[in-house]
């Protein structure tokens, strides 16, 4: 059985820098990025706010969606985030409680 997968977006602030990533463990990965435990884009650009995520049945499907979204124009990413989370709330507590 394939692991579930998640595509997610982290942001520095509303309409700020956006990062799109993929993981099989959303809570763990977002916690790592919020805590600046991992060097890279999210740490450098202070992307600590989970603003969007999408669950997939498998990690491969999630990876394909991530690759698709990374090719998108910024305006398309903003529209996706705002359709899911119009106030750009940090959704970390929502996924921890789930």
Backbone as CSV, one residue per row, in Angstrom:
resi,resn,N_x,N_y,N_z,CA_x,CA_y,CA_z,C_x,C_y,C_z
1,UNK,0.843,-1.188,0.000,0.000,0.000,0.000,0.887,1.252,0.000
2,UNK,0.587,2.168,-0.895,1.371,3.387,-1.027,1.048,4.362,0.101
3,UNK,2.064,5.112,0.534,1.879,6.134,1.565,0.999,7.250,1.016
4,UNK,0.202,7.867,1.881,-0.543,9.047,1.428,0.446,10.178,1.142
5,UNK,0.004,11.151,0.406,0.863,12.288,0.097,0.119,13.592,0.264
6,UNK,0.854,14.626,0.520,0.283,15.956,0.700,1.107,16.956,-0.091
7,UNK,0.416,17.845,-0.768,1.031,19.007,-1.381,0.619,20.160,-0.482
8,UNK,1.540,21.070,-0.226,1.232,22.138,0.718,1.957,23.417,0.322
9,UNK,1.445,24.529,0.834,2.082,25.830,0.614,2.343,26.486,1.959
10,UNK,3.570,26.957,2.096,3.985,27.745,3.247,4.182,29.173,2.750
11,UNK,3.910,30.151,3.612,4.086,31.547,3.224,4.747,32.321,4.358
12,UNK,5.418,33.399,3.988,6.040,34.264,4.979,4.999,35.171,5.628
13,UNK,3.987,35.523,4.868,2.885,36.379,5.327,1.841,36.410,4.212
14,UNK,0.745,37.082,4.441,-0.270,37.208,3.396,0.365,37.878,2.177
15,UNK,0.210,37.259,1.024,0.776,37.746,-0.239,2.295,37.875,-0.210
16,UNK,2.933,37.161,0.700,4.388,37.196,0.794,5.017,36.104,-0.054
17,UNK,6.182,35.675,0.364,6.901,34.608,-0.317,6.143,33.302,-0.117
18,UNK,6.026,32.501,-1.183,5.281,31.242,-1.138,6.208,30.092,-1.488
19,UNK,6.069,29.009,-0.739,6.804,27.770,-1.014,5.786,26.663,-1.241
20,UNK,5.975,25.863,-2.268,5.135,24.694,-2.537,5.993,23.455,-2.327
21,UNK,5.495,22.517,-1.513,6.244,21.302,-1.233,5.360,20.074,-1.211
22,UNK,5.984,18.928,-0.998,5.273,17.653,-0.938,5.856,16.840,0.210
23,UNK,5.014,16.052,0.863,5.457,15.225,1.985,4.473,14.080,2.203
24,UNK,4.933,13.072,2.910,4.032,11.985,3.309,3.563,12.177,4.752
25,UNK,4.162,13.131,5.474,3.784,13.412,6.863,3.684,14.922,7.036
26,UNK,2.500,15.452,6.814,2.303,16.901,6.786,2.599,17.552,8.130
27,UNK,2.127,16.979,9.217,2.345,17.582,10.536,3.845,17.673,10.840
28,UNK,4.555,16.574,10.637,5.993,16.556,10.923,6.737,17.572,10.063
29,UNK,6.449,17.579,8.776,7.173,18.463,7.851,6.912,19.939,8.153
30,UNK,5.658,20.290,8.396,5.344,21.690,8.697,5.979,22.096,10.030
31,UNK,5.962,21.203,11.006,6.621,21.498,12.285,8.110,21.768,12.069
32,UNK,8.760,20.963,11.249,10.187,21.157,10.958,10.431,22.528,10.318
33,UNK,9.569,22.904,9.399,9.759,24.178,8.706,9.425,25.361,9.608
34,UNK,8.407,25.229,10.419,8.053,26.303,11.360,9.150,26.511,12.396
35,UNK,9.824,25.439,12.768,10.879,25.498,13.772,12.240,25.828,13.167
36,UNK,12.293,26.038,11.867,13.532,26.335,11.140,14.577,25.247,11.364
37,UNK,14.125,23.992,11.426,15.016,22.859,11.639,15.725,22.438,10.351
38,UNK,15.195,22.864,9.218,15.721,22.449,7.925,16.248,23.671,7.182
39,UNK,17.510,23.601,6.780,18.069,24.677,5.964,17.438,24.616,4.577
40,UNK,17.249,25.757,3.990,16.696,25.801,2.644,15.793,27.002,2.444
41,UNK,14.965,26.916,1.442,14.121,28.025,1.006,13.218,28.548,2.122
42,UNK,12.498,27.654,2.803,11.540,28.109,3.815,12.234,28.804,4.980
43,UNK,13.411,28.328,5.350,14.171,28.972,6.436,14.723,30.316,5.978
44,UNK,15.306,30.348,4.809,15.893,31.579,4.276,14.854,32.676,4.088
45,UNK,13.652,32.291,3.639,12.608,33.274,3.321,11.541,33.382,4.407
46,UNK,11.778,32.758,5.561,10.893,32.852,6.719,9.459,32.410,6.410
47,UNK,9.327,31.343,5.629,8.006,30.789,5.294,7.596,29.813,6.396
48,UNK,6.886,30.308,7.389,6.516,29.504,8.553,5.009,29.305,8.693
49,UNK,4.247,29.866,7.790,2.787,29.817,7.886,2.235,28.822,6.863
50,UNK,1.582,27.766,7.337,0.910,26.818,6.436,-0.383,27.468,5.967
51,UNK,-0.480,27.746,4.662,-1.652,28.464,4.157,-2.537,27.626,3.236
52,UNK,-2.033,26.472,2.802,-2.815,25.641,1.882,-2.251,24.228,1.914
53,UNK,-3.134,23.241,1.770,-2.675,21.859,1.605,-3.746,21.052,0.889
54,UNK,-3.303,19.942,0.315,-4.189,19.068,-0.448,-3.718,17.637,-0.222
55,UNK,-4.623,16.767,0.189,-4.287,15.358,0.442,-4.476,14.532,-0.827
56,UNK,-3.589,13.542,-0.992,-3.657,12.609,-2.115,-3.542,11.190,-1.583
57,UNK,-4.100,10.239,-2.314,-4.050,8.840,-1.887,-2.627,8.287,-1.883
58,UNK,-1.781,8.826,-2.725,-0.409,8.327,-2.810,0.590,9.448,-2.959
59,UNK,1.813,9.188,-2.532,2.867,10.190,-2.608,3.215,10.528,-4.054
60,UNK,3.100,9.567,-4.958,3.409,9.849,-6.369,2.409,10.832,-6.974
61,UNK,1.143,10.683,-6.642,0.132,11.629,-7.122,0.405,13.024,-6.559
62,UNK,0.805,13.078,-5.302,1.137,14.359,-4.678,2.352,14.991,-5.361
63,UNK,3.348,14.187,-5.678,4.539,14.711,-6.358,4.198,15.281,-7.730
64,UNK,3.320,14.594,-8.444,2.907,15.085,-9.761,2.187,16.429,-9.635
65,UNK,1.335,16.543,-8.636,0.606,17.799,-8.410,1.581,18.915,-8.021
66,UNK,2.557,18.595,-7.182,3.562,19.589,-6.793,4.314,20.088,-8.022
67,UNK,4.765,19.180,-8.875,5.490,19.581,-10.081,4.629,20.462,-10.972
68,UNK,3.354,20.113,-11.084,2.420,20.913,-11.879,2.313,22.327,-11.297
69,UNK,2.131,22.410,-9.972,1.941,23.712,-9.329,3.197,24.577,-9.364
70,UNK,4.363,23.959,-9.318,5.600,24.739,-9.354,5.781,25.441,-10.699
71,UNK,5.085,24.987,-11.726,5.139,25.624,-13.044,4.110,26.748,-13.172
72,UNK,3.208,26.842,-12.214,2.142,27.843,-12.269,2.680,29.256,-12.099
73,UNK,1.929,30.197,-12.643,2.174,31.611,-12.382,1.815,31.895,-10.917
74,UNK,2.437,32.892,-10.367,2.159,33.275,-8.973,0.675,33.566,-8.764
75,UNK,0.050,34.239,-9.702,-1.365,34.592,-9.559,-2.242,33.348,-9.441
76,UNK,-1.880,32.269,-10.098,-2.641,31.029,-9.999,-2.482,30.425,-8.605
77,UNK,-1.263,30.482,-8.067,-1.019,29.966,-6.711,-1.804,30.781,-5.687
78,UNK,-1.813,32.099,-5.856,-2.570,32.959,-4.942,-4.054,32.625,-4.992
79,UNK,-4.576,32.403,-6.179,-5.989,32.065,-6.333,-6.304,30.734,-5.644
80,UNK,-5.400,29.765,-5.761,-5.584,28.457,-5.108,-5.600,28.617,-3.581
81,UNK,-4.656,29.385,-3.063,-4.590,29.615,-1.617,-5.836,30.332,-1.137
82,UNK,-6.220,31.401,-1.795,-7.342,32.208,-1.341,-8.679,31.503,-1.503
83,UNK,-8.779,30.565,-2.439,-9.997,29.763,-2.557,-10.156,28.798,-1.383
84,UNK,-9.049,28.357,-0.833,-9.015,27.400,0.275,-8.961,28.104,1.631
85,UNK,-8.275,29.243,1.674,-7.987,29.928,2.924,-7.981,31.439,2.672
86,UNK,-9.158,32.045,2.509,-9.241,33.452,2.094,-8.516,34.439,3.017
87,UNK,-8.393,34.113,4.289,-7.747,35.027,5.236,-6.270,34.715,5.461
88,UNK,-5.743,33.731,4.757,-4.343,33.318,4.892,-4.026,32.938,6.337
89,UNK,-4.982,32.316,7.013,-4.746,31.851,8.374,-3.660,30.785,8.364
90,UNK,-2.935,30.670,9.473,-1.981,29.585,9.640,-2.784,28.340,9.985
91,UNK,-2.716,27.321,9.152,-3.549,26.126,9.289,-2.889,25.017,10.101
92,UNK,-1.755,25.300,10.710,-1.031,24.257,11.438,-1.889,23.639,12.544
93,UNK,-2.560,24.451,13.346,-3.404,23.900,14.421,-4.499,23.010,13.875
94,UNK,-5.016,23.325,12.709,-6.060,22.520,12.092,-5.555,21.105,11.756
95,UNK,-4.336,21.013,11.250,-3.836,19.683,10.867,-3.369,18.884,12.090
96,UNK,-2.939,19.571,13.134,-2.512,18.873,14.354,-3.720,18.252,15.044
97,UNK,-4.847,18.969,15.036,-6.074,18.493,15.694,-6.777,17.406,14.904
98,UNK,-6.485,17.308,13.607,-7.192,16.352,12.741,-6.811,14.919,13.025
